[in-house]
Amino acid sequence: MTVPTLTLNDGHTIPQLGFGVFKVDPDETERIVSDALEAGYRHIDTAAVYGNEIGVGRAIQKSGIPRDELFITTKLWNSDQGTQSAFDAIDLSLEKLQLDSVNLYLIHWPRPDLDKYLETWLAMEQIRDAGKATSIGVSNFHVPHLEKILAGSSTVPAVDQIELHPTFQQRELRAWGAEHGMAIEAWGPLGQGKYDLLGMPALQQIAAAHGVTPAQVVIRWHLQSGIIVFPKSNSAERIRQNFDVFGFELTAAEMAAIDALDAGNRVGADPEMATF
């Protein structure tokens, strides 16, 4: 089963379906990531603050999968924003991951109250130029944050990883990304279980029509919308199920029905207000 890839604005490619490890217990990470790699995932998304980079690294090493077949992302935490602290943070992440470089390094949140994200972005450029990250991007950045980066640097972020699911579709950010060649990644693509997304009649009807689960329908909607998506699960069976989304295709009418679920329903933190 071949996962489709997208070409980023720096010319590098990224698998459109990945596996996320947010809130995955550090003690369970090696097993869970090993299950994901065995299921076929080759794109793993972690972050310094998740506390599980060591487990991700162990799973990568034990998998025997050649490094050039894997796409690994990690993220710079808010307390490490700044120039030297960003340099130190990437070195620590690489040590934990047992890697010489990551494929993608992201600023995790803008933290506009700190007003360090432009300085940090310039450090990210140096991290990329030093070969420690192939591509660089951001996470949870809104349009004003992105505009400030563009005004003060020479690099458009390769991606912006944002909360995105059928009832919170972030159309303004997606339009900005399309205009500037910036890919969009979805975190919480299934709503993080914070509302009954999978019980919605529209999704259940579409799932029944294709003989798949509502979760598979939502993942397929992300893919057909051109979004990079990271479902996560601790269950080996569900990990395999979430990867099995290439044997069916949603119709234009089904895509439109899911598009119509948008309700501005943010379930995570607001990047403008977040101070953690």
C-alpha positions in Angstrom: 0.0 0.0 0.0 1.6 3.2 -1.2 0.9 6.4 0.8 0.6 9.5 -1.5 3.2 12.2 -1.0 3.0 15.9 -1.3 5.9 18.1 -2.5 6.7 20.9 -0.1 7.7 24.4 -1.1 11.4 23.5 -0.6 11.2 20.7 -3.1 11.2 17.8 -0.5 8.4 15.3 -0.4 6.3 14.3 2.6 4.0 11.3 3.1 0.4 12.6 3.4 -0.6 10.0 6.1 1.5 9.9 9.2 1.3 8.5 12.8 1.1 10.9 15.7 2.3 10.2 19.3 0.7 13.1 21.2 -0.2 11.9 24.7 1.3 8.5 24.0 2.8 7.2 27.3 6.6 7.3 27.1 6.8 3.8 28.4 4.5 2.5 25.7 5.9 4.6 22.8 8.4 2.1 21.5 5.7 -0.7 21.2 3.1 1.6 19.7 5.4 3.2 17.1 6.7 -0.3 16.3 3.1 -1.4 15.6 2.6 1.7 13.4 5.8 1.0 11.4 4.7 -2.7 11.0 1.3 -1.5 9.8 3.0 0.5 7.0 3.4 4.0 8.4 6.7 5.6 7.4 5.9 9.1 8.7 6.1 9.7 12.5 5.2 13.0 14.2 6.5 13.6 17.7 7.6 16.7 19.8 10.0 17.5 22.6 7.2 18.3 25.0 5.5 14.9 24.4 8.4 13.3 26.4 8.5 10.3 24.1 11.2 11.0 21.6 13.4 8.3 23.2 10.7 5.7 22.5 10.3 6.9 19.0 14.0 6.6 18.5 14.2 3.1 19.9 11.3 1.9 17.6 13.1 3.4 14.6 16.3 1.7 15.4 14.7 -1.7 16.1 12.6 -1.5 12.9 15.5 -2.0 10.6 13.8 0.3 8.1 16.3 2.3 6.1 16.5 5.9 7.3 15.7 7.2 3.8 12.4 5.5 3.9 11.3 7.3 7.0 10.0 10.8 7.6 10.4 12.0 11.1 9.1 15.2 12.6 9.7 16.8 16.0 8.9 20.2 17.5 10.6 22.9 19.5 8.9 23.6 22.8 7.8 27.1 23.9 10.4 27.4 26.7 13.1 26.8 24.1 12.2 29.7 21.9 15.2 31.9 21.2 18.4 31.5 19.2 20.8 29.5 21.4 18.1 27.6 23.2 16.7 26.4 19.8 20.1 25.2 18.8 20.4 23.3 22.1 16.9 21.9 21.8 17.4 20.4 18.3 20.6 18.7 19.5 18.8 17.2 22.5 15.9 16.0 20.3 18.3 14.4 17.8 20.2 12.6 20.7 16.9 11.2 22.0 15.7 10.1 18.6 19.2 8.6 17.8 19.2 10.5 14.5 21.6 12.8 12.7 18.7 14.9 11.4 14.9 15.1 11.3 13.0 15.5 8.1 10.9 18.3 9.5 11.4 20.6 12.6 8.5 22.8 13.8 8.1 25.7 16.2 5.3 24.1 18.3 3.3 27.3 19.2 3.8 31.0 18.3 3.4 32.3 21.9 2.8 35.9 20.7 3.1 37.0 24.4 6.8 36.1 24.4 7.4 37.7 21.0 10.3 35.4 20.2 8.9 33.4 17.3 10.6 35.5 14.6 14.0 35.3 16.3 13.3 31.5 16.7 12.4 31.2 13.0 15.7 32.7 12.0 17.4 30.1 14.2 15.3 27.4 12.5 16.8 28.6 9.2 20.3 28.0 10.6 19.3 24.6 11.9 18.1 23.7 8.4 21.3 25.1 6.8 23.4 23.1 9.3 21.8 19.9 8.1 20.0 19.1 11.3 16.5 19.4 9.7 15.7 18.9 6.0 12.6 21.1 6.2 11.3 23.6 8.7 7.9 24.8 9.5 5.5 25.9 12.3 2.6 24.6 14.3 -0.5 26.5 15.5 0.5 29.7 13.7 -2.3 32.1 12.6 -2.1 34.4 9.6 -0.6 37.4 11.5 2.1 35.2 12.9 2.9 33.8 9.4 2.9 37.3 7.9 5.4 38.5 10.5 7.7 35.5 9.6 7.5 36.4 5.9 8.3 40.0 6.5 11.3 39.2 8.6 12.9 36.2 6.9 13.6 34.6 3.6 11.8 31.3 4.2 8.1 30.5 3.9 7.3 27.7 6.4 7.1 24.3 4.6 4.0 23.4 6.7 1.7 24.7 9.4 0.4 22.0 11.7 -3.0 23.1 13.1 -6.1 21.8 14.8 -8.3 20.6 11.9 -11.3 18.3 11.8 -14.7 18.3 10.1 -16.3 20.7 12.6 -13.2 23.0 12.7 -11.9 23.4 9.1 -9.6 26.5 9.4 -10.4 27.7 5.9 -8.7 31.1 6.3 -5.4 29.4 7.2 -5.8 26.8 4.5 -6.4 29.5 1.9 -3.2 31.4 3.1 -1.2 28.2 2.8 -2.5 27.5 -0.7 -1.6 31.1 -1.7 1.9 30.9 -0.3 2.8 27.3 -1.1 2.6 26.2 2.5 1.3 22.7 3.2 -1.3 22.1 6.0 -1.0 19.3 8.5 -4.0 18.4 10.8 -3.6 17.6 14.4 -6.6 16.2 16.3 -8.0 15.1 12.9 -10.7 13.0 14.6 -11.6 15.7 17.1 -9.6 14.1 19.9 -12.7 12.4 21.2 -13.9 15.7 22.6 -17.2 15.6 20.8 -19.2 12.8 19.0 -17.7 13.4 15.6 -17.9 9.7 14.6 -21.5 9.5 15.6 -22.6 12.2 13.2 -25.3 10.8 10.8 -23.6 12.2 7.7 -20.4 10.4 8.5 -22.2 7.2 9.5 -24.1 7.2 6.3 -21.0 7.7 4.2 -19.2 5.0 6.1 -22.1 2.5 5.6 -22.1 3.3 1.8 -18.4 2.3 1.6 -18.3 -0.5 4.1 -15.7 1.4 6.3 -15.7 3.1 9.7 -16.6 6.8 10.2 -13.0 7.3 11.3 -11.7 6.0 8.0 -14.1 8.3 6.2 -12.7 11.3 8.1 -9.1 10.4 7.4 -10.0 9.9 3.7 -11.7 13.4 3.7 -8.5 14.9 5.0 -6.4 13.2 2.3 -8.8 14.1 -0.5 -8.7 17.7 0.8 -5.0 17.8 0.3 -4.2 17.8 4.0 -1.4 15.9 5.8 -3.0 13.9 8.5 -1.9 12.1 11.7 -4.4 9.7 13.3 -3.2 8.2 16.6 -4.2 5.2 18.5 -2.7 2.9 21.2 -4.5 -0.1 19.6 -2.6 -2.1 17.0 -5.9 -3.0 15.3 -7.1 0.6 15.1 -3.6 1.7 14.0 -3.9 -0.8 11.0 -7.5 0.3 10.4 -6.6 4.0 10.2 -3.9 3.2 7.7 -6.4 1.2 5.5 -7.9 4.2 3.7 -6.7 3.8 0.2 -9.3 1.2 -1.0 -12.1 3.6 -1.4 -12.7 7.2 -2.6 -15.3 9.7 -1.4 -17.5 11.2 -4.1 -17.8 15.0 -4.6 -21.2 14.9 -2.9 -19.8 13.1 0.1 -16.9 15.5 0.3 -19.4 18.4 0.2 -21.5 16.8 2.9 -18.4 16.7 5.2 -17.4 20.2 4.3 -20.8 21.3 5.4 -20.1 20.1 9.0 -17.8 23.1 9.6 -19.0 24.9 12.7 -16.0 26.8 14.1 -15.8 24.1 16.8 -12.2 24.6 18.3 -11.6 21.9 20.9 -7.9 22.6 21.6 -6.1 25.7 22.9 -6.4 29.0 21.0 -2.9 29.9 19.8 -3.6 33.6 20.4 -4.2 32.9 24.1 -2.1 29.9 24.9 0.6 30.7 27.5 1.9 27.2 28.4 
